[in-house]
Amino acid sequence: MENKSDPTRKSGKPAPKGREERLKAALKANLARRKAQSRARSTSEGTDNKDE
């Protein structure tokens, strides 16, 4: 196999808008999911202590 550069990727140029939008949406979804997980953990920790 030869190492040929991908003609769609050009170094030094900004990323296409579509890719940036996808990354932005993925980052936002990831952050929301992590916040929800954190909230769920904090509420479950509070309920566990009541049983003791």
Number of C-alpha atoms within 10 A of each C-alpha: 3 4 5 6 8 7 6 6 9 10 7 6 7 8 11 8 9 9 10 12 11 11 12 12 12 12 12 12 12 12 12 12 12 12 12 12 12 12 12 12 12 11 11 11 11 11 11 9 8 7 6 5
